[in-house]
């Protein structure tokens, strides 16, 4: 239990460390000396890692919304017993 708690604390601390805005580790596009430029002022003011994380979350939500309608619902035991058997 102690190891699990320490692992969660360590993981949370690393997430904060990676998301913390510093020019050396998580620069904004307008701080990259022209290497990366989206030509949109509001996007150039967001740190790169935050932009990537936001894009992944948005695309994942869209994919989940489109795909979840095609996932069959689980069969409950009562429903299976009530359904007529087909041969």
N, C-alpha and C positions, 0 to 999 in steps of 0.2 A: 504494500500500500504506500509506503514511504517513497519507494522508487517511482511509482506511478505519479504521485503528486509532484515530485521533483521533476519528472519528465514533462509534465504539463506546464509547470512554472518555467522551465527552460524553453519549451516550445513557444510559450507566450512571449517571453523575453526576446527570443530571436525574431518573432514576427514583428514586434515593436521595433527592434533594431533594423530590420530590413525595410520597414515602411517609414522610418524616420528620415526626414528630408535632410540630406547632406549632399553637397555637390560631388564629392568623391564616390559615393555609393548609390545615391538615388537622385540624380540631377533632374532638373526640369529641362525640356527640350531647348528653351531659350538660354540655358546655361551650358550647352554642349558645343559652343563655338561653331555653330552652323552644321554640325554633323547630322543632327536630327531637327527637322523643321516641318511642322504640319501645315504651315501657312494659315493657321487659325489661332488668333491671339489667346482665346480662352483655353485651348488645349495646350498651347505652349507654356502656360503657367501652371500646369498640373505635373507633379513628378512622374517620371516615366513608369515606375513600378505601379503607381496608383492607376495610371491609364491602362496598363496591361491587365491589371486585376479587374478593373471595371469592365473592360471589353470581354474578358473571359466570363465574368458573372452574367453580363447581359446576354451574350451568345448562348451560355449554358441555360439560362432561363427561357430563352426563345426555343431552343432545341427541346427542352423538357416539356414546354407547353405544346409544341407540335407533336411530340412523340408520345406523350402520356395518353392521348386519346386512342392510340393504337395498342396499348397494353391491355390484355384481357383481364377482367376482374377475377379474383380467386373464387373457386367453387367451394361453397360452404357444404359441410357434410349433410346437413338437412336438405339442401337443394338437390344434392346428388341422389339422395334416397327417394325424393319425391319425383324426380325426373323419370320418365318412362325409358326403359332400356330399349335400345335399337340394335338390331342385329344385321 
